[in-house]
Amino acid sequence: MRAVIQRVTKASVEIDGINKSTINLGLLVLLGIENEDNSEDIIWLTKKISSLRIFDDQDGVMNLSVLDIGGDVMVVSQFTLHAKTKKGNRPSYISAARPEIAIPLYNEFVEESEKILGKQVATGEFGAMMNIELINSGPVTIIIDTKNKE
């Protein structure tokens, strides 16, 4: 499971010209799911994301988590995070999970995030063509891969 986490002051998802969801101060999480991913990956990753100390404290030091500030979270599925670009110029998405595997894991990820945060998590729509608008604060962007826990 691979996530790109962006600290945002605002983010929204639009599908077919209609606003699907909007958040204010918090995290936009772009989530890519692989065939080998499972519930253990979800539990580890949701805990890690919710605990990341990437929001400023009163001294302007990144020392607070999204939980600490009561921030919002938006999770958007993005299979292209598993693009393989070694050969040629057309990316291969062979390691990205098929919808029958990815959708239940995506939904479980959202549910686990809601449990940890104690609030609803905004989402995109799995498999839809989405336009995402965001204001990346900082900018702060972090990439986490459950197969490479650094």
N, CA, C and O of each residue as an XYZ file, in Angstrom:
600
protein
N       0.858     -1.158      0.000
C       0.000      0.000      0.000
C       0.905      1.221      0.000
O       1.859      1.308      0.773
N       0.597      2.134     -0.857
C       1.420      3.331     -1.004
C       0.528      4.552     -0.838
O      -0.567      4.615     -1.398
N       1.008      5.525     -0.059
C       0.228      6.739      0.164
C       1.095      7.967     -0.051
O       2.255      8.015      0.360
N       0.509      8.949     -0.700
C       1.092     10.276     -0.792
C       0.229     11.153      0.099
O      -0.965     11.324     -0.147
N       0.847     11.708      1.143
C       0.120     12.494      2.131
C       0.507     13.948      1.950
O       1.687     14.297      1.979
N      -0.495     14.794      1.763
C      -0.238     16.213      1.587
C      -0.953     16.999      2.678
O      -2.151     16.830      2.906
N      -0.195     17.861      3.347
C      -0.791     18.760      4.334
C      -1.471     19.880      3.559
O      -0.841     20.570      2.758
N      -2.764     20.050      3.809
C      -3.532     21.015      3.032
C      -4.285     21.989      3.934
O      -4.630     21.674      5.073
N      -4.527     23.172      3.394
C      -5.441     24.099      4.069
C      -6.850     23.950      3.497
O      -7.833     24.378      4.101
N      -6.922     23.322      2.297
C      -8.208     23.053      1.667
C      -7.977     22.040      0.547
O      -6.948     22.065     -0.129
N      -8.951     21.149      0.364
C      -8.903     20.212     -0.762
C     -10.331     19.838     -1.134
O     -11.215     19.778     -0.279
N     -10.541     19.587     -2.429
C     -11.868     19.175     -2.881
C     -11.721     18.203     -4.050
O     -10.724     18.201     -4.772
N     -12.762     17.373     -4.205
C     -12.828     16.421     -5.304
C     -14.077     16.727     -6.103
O     -15.170     16.860     -5.553
N     -13.897     16.838     -7.422
C     -15.007     17.086     -8.339
C     -15.103     15.917     -9.318
O     -14.099     15.466     -9.871
N     -16.329     15.438     -9.520
C     -16.586     14.355    -10.472
C     -17.705     14.807    -11.397
O     -18.793     15.154    -10.938
N     -17.440     14.804    -12.700
C     -18.422     15.243    -13.692
C     -18.979     16.631    -13.384
O     -20.174     16.881    -13.543
N     -18.103     17.525    -12.945
C     -18.496     18.901    -12.674
C     -19.233     19.110    -11.364
O     -19.681     20.221    -11.080
N     -19.366     18.056    -10.554
C     -20.087     18.150     -9.285
C     -19.112     17.923     -8.139
O     -18.323     16.978     -8.159
N     -19.174     18.804     -7.131
C     -18.304     18.665     -5.969
C     -18.724     17.448     -5.166
O     -19.842     17.394     -4.654
N     -17.823     16.461     -5.052
C     -18.096     15.240     -4.285
C     -17.822     15.449     -2.809
O     -18.599     15.014     -1.959
N     -16.696     16.127     -2.496
C     -16.357     16.385     -1.102
C     -15.309     17.471     -1.002
O     -14.550     17.730     -1.936
N     -15.292     18.105      0.177
C     -14.360     19.193      0.459
C     -13.885     19.078      1.896
O     -14.657     18.723      2.787
N     -12.623     19.377      2.116
C     -12.098     19.461      3.478
C     -11.374     20.790      3.644
O     -11.005     21.449      2.672
N     -11.185     21.158      4.898
C     -10.366     22.309      5.229
C      -9.049     21.789      5.807
O      -8.573     20.735      5.384
N      -8.462     22.489      6.744
C      -7.150     22.136      7.274
C      -7.062     20.662      7.627
O      -7.867     20.152      8.406
N      -6.088     19.986      7.055
C      -5.918     18.566      7.327
C      -5.013     17.890      6.322
O      -4.016     18.461      5.878
N      -5.376     16.648      5.963
C      -4.544     15.831      5.083
C      -5.325     15.320      3.889
O      -6.451     14.842      4.022
N      -4.718     15.426      2.730
C      -5.210     14.755      1.531
C      -4.321     13.524      1.360
O      -3.101     13.640      1.246
N      -4.944     12.343      1.345
C      -4.214     11.097      1.215
C      -4.571     10.459     -0.125
O      -5.717     10.069     -0.350
N      -3.587     10.359     -1.004
C      -3.744      9.630     -2.264
C      -3.276      8.217     -1.978
O      -2.135      8.012     -1.562
N      -4.153      7.231     -2.198
C      -3.890      5.864     -1.765
C      -3.845      4.898     -2.932
O      -4.804      4.780     -3.694
N      -2.718      4.205     -3.065
C      -2.562      3.165     -4.076
C      -2.514      1.805     -3.411
O      -1.780      1.608     -2.442
N      -3.293      0.864     -3.927
C      -3.400     -0.460     -3.323
C      -2.827     -1.499     -4.279
O      -3.134     -1.505     -5.471
N      -1.979     -2.389     -3.725
C      -1.368     -3.477     -4.494
C      -2.085     -4.790     -4.203
O      -2.831     -4.909     -3.231
N      -1.843     -5.764     -5.061
C      -2.448     -7.087     -4.912
C      -2.133     -7.743     -3.572
O      -2.980     -8.447     -3.020
N      -0.938     -7.528     -3.042
C      -0.507     -8.193     -1.814
C      -0.963     -7.482     -0.550
O      -0.733     -7.991      0.547
N      -1.598     -6.329     -0.665
C      -1.994     -5.560      0.517
C      -3.102     -6.257      1.289
O      -3.895     -7.013      0.729
N      -3.139     -5.983      2.603
C      -4.124     -6.624      3.460
C      -4.459     -5.726      4.649
O      -4.008     -4.583      4.722
N      -5.250     -6.254      5.573
C      -5.693     -5.490      6.743
C      -4.541     -5.024      7.618
O      -4.625     -3.957      8.227
N      -3.473     -5.796      7.693
C      -2.306     -5.371      8.484
C      -1.711     -4.090      7.920
O      -1.324     -3.196      8.673
N      -1.636     -4.001      6.587
C      -1.131     -2.778      5.956
C      -2.025     -1.594      6.310
O      -1.533     -0.503      6.599
N      -3.328     -1.810      6.288
C      -4.285     -0.747      6.585
C      -4.115     -0.250      8.013
O      -4.045      0.957      8.247
N      -4.049     -1.160      8.955
C      -3.919     -0.771     10.362
C      -2.628      0.001     10.588
O      -2.637      1.046     11.239
N      -1.508     -0.508     10.050
C      -0.227      0.185     10.226
C      -0.257      1.572      9.585
O       0.162      2.554     10.198
N      -0.754      1.646      8.351
C      -0.717      2.902      7.612
C      -1.671      3.946      8.188
O      -1.305      5.118      8.272
N      -2.864      3.564      8.581
C      -3.799      4.548      9.150
C      -3.265      5.102     10.467
O      -3.410      6.294     10.740
N      -2.654      4.257     11.277
C      -2.050      4.745     12.530
C      -0.898      5.698     12.235
O      -0.766      6.747     12.867
N      -0.071      5.321     11.271
C       1.085      6.159     10.922
C       0.634      7.526     10.415
O       1.151      8.556     10.847
N      -0.329      7.531      9.502
C      -0.796      8.797      8.921
C      -1.428      9.691      9.984
O      -1.142     10.887     10.038
N      -2.272      9.128     10.816
C      -2.969      9.951     11.815
C      -2.025     10.484     12.887
O      -2.350     11.452     13.575
N      -0.863      9.859     13.033
C       0.095     10.268     14.062
C       1.243     11.125     13.531
O       2.050     11.627     14.313
N       1.324     11.298     12.216
C       2.409     12.106     11.644
C       2.379     13.515     12.215
O       1.364     14.206     12.140
N       3.493     13.931     12.782
C       3.568     15.270     13.389
C       4.070     16.253     12.330
O       5.257     16.575     12.266
N       3.133     16.717     11.505
C       3.504     17.598     10.389
C       2.725     18.911     10.393
O       2.730     19.643      9.403
N       2.052     19.209     11.515
C       1.355     20.492     11.658
C       2.089     21.324     12.700
O       2.625     20.795     13.673
N       2.104     22.623     12.482
C       2.852     23.530     13.355
C       2.221     23.658     14.734
O       1.001     23.725     14.881
N       3.093     23.690     15.744
C       2.640     24.012     17.094
C       2.694     25.524     17.275
O       2.909     26.253     16.307
N       2.502     26.001     18.498
C       2.465     27.449     18.754
C       3.789     28.134     18.462
O       3.838     29.355     18.311
N       4.878     27.349     18.381
C       6.190     27.915     18.081
C       6.562     27.803     16.611
O       7.684     28.136     16.226
N       5.624     27.335     15.783
C       5.897     27.201     14.360
C       6.719     25.972     14.011
O       7.293     25.898     12.924
N       6.781     25.009     14.918
C       7.540     23.776     14.697
C       6.555     22.660     14.344
O       5.517     22.516     14.990
N       6.886     21.871     13.312
C       6.012     20.745     12.948
C       6.082     19.712     14.065
O       6.999     18.894     14.128
N       5.093     19.773     14.938
C       5.112     18.943     16.132
C       3.739     18.366     16.468
O       3.597     17.660     17.466
N       2.719     18.660     15.643
C       1.359     18.217     15.918
C       0.835     17.326     14.795
O       1.189     17.499     13.628
N      -0.009     16.377     15.169
C      -0.619     15.485     14.182
C      -1.993     16.007     13.787
O      -2.506     16.950     14.389
N      -2.581     15.388     12.774
C      -3.939     15.739     12.364
C      -4.909     15.465     13.511
O      -5.904     16.174     13.659
N      -4.632     14.453     14.317
C      -5.443     14.183     15.506
C      -5.344     15.328     16.503
O      -6.352     15.763     17.061
N      -4.122     15.818     16.726
C      -3.895     16.893     17.691
C      -4.651     18.160     17.328
O      -5.151     18.864     18.205
N      -4.734     18.453     16.023
C      -5.379     19.713     15.599
C      -6.859     19.524     15.264
O      -7.553     20.491     14.949
N      -7.342     18.285     15.331
C      -8.740     18.022     14.959
C      -8.991     18.270     13.491
O     -10.087     18.673     13.101
N      -7.969     18.028     12.667
C      -8.048     18.314     11.238
C      -8.886     17.318     10.461
O      -9.261     16.259     10.963
N      -9.166     17.687      9.229
C      -9.930     16.845      8.313
C      -8.990     15.925      7.539
O      -7.791     16.182      7.429
N      -9.566     14.848      7.007
C      -8.807     13.933      6.150
C      -9.669     13.575      4.952
O     -10.865     13.313      5.079
N      -9.039     13.570      3.789
C      -9.670     13.120      2.552
C      -8.813     12.002      1.985
O      -7.593     12.133      1.892
N      -9.458     10.890      1.601
C      -8.747      9.757      1.020
C      -9.254      9.546     -0.397
O     -10.456      9.400     -0.621
N      -8.329      9.530     -1.353
C      -8.663      9.362     -2.762
C      -7.858      8.197     -3.311
O      -6.635      8.161     -3.171
N      -8.536      7.248     -3.934
C      -7.838      6.104     -4.522
C      -7.046      6.549     -5.742
O      -7.506      7.381     -6.523
N      -5.842      5.984     -5.901
C      -4.999      6.358     -7.038
C      -4.089      5.196     -7.419
O      -2.981      5.057     -6.899
N      -4.578      4.367     -8.338
C      -3.816      3.189     -8.754
C      -2.503      3.566     -9.433
O      -1.574      2.759     -9.455
N      -2.405      4.775     -9.989
C      -1.190      5.172    -10.699
C       0.016      5.315     -9.775
O       1.142      5.447    -10.253
N      -0.200      5.289     -8.458
C       0.934      5.322     -7.533
C       1.794      4.066     -7.647
O       2.926      4.042     -7.164
N       1.260      3.022     -8.287
C       2.021      1.787     -8.464
C       2.523      1.618     -9.896
O       2.751      0.499    -10.354
N       2.692      2.727    -10.589
C       3.200      2.685    -11.959
C       4.626      2.140    -11.990
O       5.473      2.529    -11.186
N       4.866      1.253    -12.911
C       6.213      0.750    -13.180
C       6.684      1.425    -14.461
O       6.004      1.367    -15.485
N       7.857      2.070    -14.401
C       8.340      2.852    -15.545
C       9.701      2.376    -16.054
O      10.365      3.090    -16.805
N      10.111      1.190    -15.655
C      11.446      0.699    -16.017
C      11.604      0.516    -17.520
O      12.626      0.896    -18.091
N      10.592     -0.066    -18.161
C      10.683     -0.337    -19.599
C       9.834      0.652    -20.381
O       8.672      0.885    -20.047
N      10.407      1.219    -21.400
C       9.650      2.095    -22.301
C       9.116      3.343    -21.639
O       9.561      3.734    -20.561
N       8.153      3.963    -22.300
C       7.606      5.221    -21.837
C       6.161      5.132    -21.373
O       5.607      6.093    -20.839
N       5.558      3.967    -21.581
C       4.186      3.788    -21.123
C       4.211      3.033    -19.795
O       4.647      1.882    -19.753
N       3.749      3.663    -18.705
C       3.782      2.993    -17.406
C       2.947      1.720    -17.402
O       1.921      1.624    -18.074
N       3.411      0.756    -16.634
C       2.667     -0.483    -16.412
C       2.055     -0.420    -15.014
O       2.696      0.026    -14.063
N       0.817     -0.870    -14.907
C       0.118     -0.848    -13.616
C      -0.177     -2.270    -13.145
O      -1.163     -2.507    -12.447
N       0.667     -3.197    -13.523
C       0.455     -4.613    -13.247
C       0.374     -4.914    -11.751
O      -0.323     -5.845    -11.348
N       1.078     -4.139    -10.925
C       1.065     -4.428     -9.484
C      -0.085     -3.742     -8.750
O      -0.327     -4.026     -7.577
N      -0.791     -2.844     -9.428
C      -1.960     -2.211     -8.801
C      -3.078     -3.244     -8.699
O      -3.332     -4.000     -9.638
N      -3.735     -3.264     -7.555
C      -4.795     -4.251     -7.323
C      -5.991     -3.994     -8.228
O      -6.348     -2.848     -8.499
N      -6.603     -5.081     -8.692
C      -7.839     -5.002     -9.484
C      -8.964     -4.527     -8.570
O      -8.881     -4.690     -7.352
N     -10.013     -3.944     -9.142
C     -11.109     -3.404     -8.323
C     -11.707     -4.382     -7.317
O     -12.067     -3.981     -6.210
N     -11.818     -5.662     -7.683
C     -12.425     -6.617     -6.749
C     -11.595     -6.805     -5.480
O     -12.125     -7.222     -4.450
N     -10.309     -6.502     -5.547
C      -9.432     -6.532     -4.369
C      -9.320     -5.140     -3.760
O      -9.400     -4.978     -2.542
N      -9.134     -4.142     -4.610
C      -8.848     -2.788     -4.141
C     -10.042     -2.102     -3.469
O      -9.861     -1.415     -2.464
N     -11.236     -2.273     -3.993
C     -12.392     -1.554     -3.431
C     -12.652     -1.939     -1.976
O     -12.801     -1.048     -1.139
N     -12.713     -3.232     -1.638
C     -12.915     -3.561     -0.221
C     -11.792     -3.037      0.683
O     -12.056     -2.595      1.801
N     -10.546     -3.085      0.205
C      -9.430     -2.571      1.005
C      -9.501     -1.055      1.142
O      -9.213     -0.514      2.209
N      -9.876     -0.381      0.087
C     -10.048      1.079      0.135
C     -11.125      1.437      1.165
O     -10.920      2.317      2.001
N     -12.259      0.760      1.103
C     -13.346      1.024      2.046
C     -12.915      0.727      3.481
O     -13.262      1.464      4.404
N     -12.163     -0.345      3.662
C     -11.650     -0.679      5.001
C     -10.684      0.393      5.495
O     -10.689      0.738      6.677
N      -9.857      0.921      4.596
C      -8.919      1.988      4.954
C      -9.682      3.220      5.430
O      -9.323      3.821      6.443
N     -10.732      3.599      4.707
C     -11.540      4.759      5.087
C     -12.195      4.517      6.447
O     -12.174      5.395      7.309
N     -12.773      3.340      6.644
C     -13.436      3.014      7.912
C     -12.452      3.036      9.084
O     -12.766      3.563     10.151
N     -11.274      2.469      8.883
C     -10.261      2.462      9.951
C      -9.798      3.882     10.258
O      -9.572      4.223     11.419
N      -9.654      4.710      9.226
C      -9.283      6.108      9.429
C     -10.350      6.832     10.250
O     -10.029      7.612     11.147
N     -11.606      6.573      9.943
C     -12.711      7.208     10.685
C     -12.716      6.773     12.146
O     -13.003      7.578     13.032
N     -12.400      5.504     12.402
C     -12.326      5.026     13.790
C     -11.241      5.767     14.561
O     -11.462      6.212     15.688
N     -10.072      5.895     13.948
C      -8.947      6.546     14.617
C      -9.234      8.024     14.836
O      -8.965      8.557     15.913
N      -9.775      8.685     13.829
C     -10.001     10.129     13.899
C     -11.253     10.496     14.693
O     -11.361     11.606     15.213
N     -12.189      9.567     14.782
C     -13.443      9.858     15.465
C     -14.331     10.805     14.697
O     -15.156     11.509     15.280
N     -14.163     10.824     13.386
C     -14.975     11.692     12.531
C     -15.006     11.136     11.123
O     -14.213     10.264     10.769
N     -15.926     11.647     10.326
C     -16.065     11.189      8.945
C     -14.854     11.619      8.118
O     -14.307     12.708      8.295
N     -14.457     10.735      7.216
C     -13.365     11.005      6.293
C     -13.981     11.276      4.920
O     -14.830     10.519      4.451
N     -13.549     12.350      4.292
C     -14.018     12.677      2.947
C     -13.364     11.732      1.949
O     -12.250     11.259      2.177
N     -14.045     11.457      0.853
C     -13.501     10.543     -0.149
C     -13.759     11.059     -1.550
O     -14.541     11.981     -1.779
N     -13.067     10.421     -2.472
C     -13.387     10.564     -3.881
C     -14.344      9.433     -4.218
O     -15.120      8.989     -3.372
N     -14.284      8.973     -5.454
C     -15.106      7.836     -5.875
C     -14.200      6.862     -6.598
O     -13.601      7.200     -7.619
N     -14.101      5.665     -6.074
C     -13.186      4.675     -6.626
C     -13.462      4.469     -8.113
O     -14.600      4.215     -8.508
N     -12.420      4.578     -8.936
C     -12.515      4.319    -10.363
C     -13.040      5.466    -11.203
O     -13.038      5.377    -12.431
N     -13.492      6.545    -10.571
C     -14.040      7.680    -11.321
C     -12.914      8.593    -11.806
O     -11.826      8.617    -11.232
N     -13.192      9.333    -12.858
C     -12.297     10.395    -13.302
C     -12.563     11.583    -12.386
O     -13.649     12.163    -12.401
N     -11.569     11.934    -11.595
C     -11.739     12.979    -10.589
C     -10.810     14.145    -10.858
O      -9.683     13.967    -11.319
N     -11.293     15.329    -10.568
C     -10.462     16.522    -10.536
C     -10.276     16.893     -9.079
O     -11.245     17.108     -8.352
N      -9.021     16.965     -8.658
C      -8.710     17.273     -7.268
C      -8.053     18.642     -7.220
O      -7.075     18.917     -7.915
N      -8.617     19.478     -6.384
C      -8.061     20.813     -6.188
C      -7.579     20.890     -4.749
O      -8.290     20.488     -3.828
N      -6.367     21.408     -4.555
C      -5.849     21.492     -3.199
C      -4.927     22.680     -3.035
O      -4.331     23.188     -3.986
N      -4.839     23.092     -1.804
C      -3.833     24.078     -1.425
C      -2.897     23.347     -0.479
O      -3.239     23.089      0.675
N      -1.707     23.015     -0.980
C      -0.717     22.277     -0.212
C      -0.022     23.271      0.700
O       0.627     24.206      0.230
N      -0.154     23.075      1.980
C       0.397     23.986      2.979
C       1.845     23.638      3.258
O       2.142     22.534      3.716
N       2.735     24.551      2.993
C       4.158     24.345      3.272
C       5.051     24.615      2.071
O       5.754     25.625      2.063
N       5.054     23.787      1.095
C       4.327     22.534      0.921
C       4.926     21.407      1.764
O       6.138     21.314      1.956
N       4.031     20.563      2.252
C       4.442     19.361      2.971
C       3.807     18.178      2.250
O       2.584     18.058      2.185
N       4.652     17.313      1.714
C       4.204     16.101      1.015
C       5.093     14.950      1.462
O       6.320     15.033      1.396
N       4.457     13.874      1.918
C       5.193     12.718      2.431
C       4.692     11.473      1.726
O       3.490     11.311      1.513
N       5.616     10.595      1.365
C       5.271      9.334      0.716
C       5.580      8.198      1.673
O       6.674      8.122      2.233
N       4.603      7.311      1.859
C       4.784      6.147      2.730
C       4.388      4.899      1.963
O       3.354      4.871      1.295
N       5.215      3.868      2.062
C       4.928      2.582      1.430
C       5.001      1.510      2.507
O       6.021      1.375      3.183
N       3.925      0.749      2.669
C       3.895     -0.269      3.714
C       4.878     -1.407      3.447
O       5.185     -2.176      4.359
N       5.368     -1.529      2.236
C       6.358     -2.566      1.913
C       7.785     -2.089      2.174
O       8.734     -2.869      2.093
N       7.928     -0.809      2.486
C       9.234     -0.212      2.725
C       9.105      0.769      3.889
O       9.171      1.982      3.694
N       8.923      0.244      5.084
C       8.641      1.066      6.264
C       9.906      1.775      6.741
O      10.700      1.221      7.502
N      10.073      2.997      6.282
C      11.251      3.796      6.669
C      10.896      4.812      7.702
O      11.759      5.570      8.144
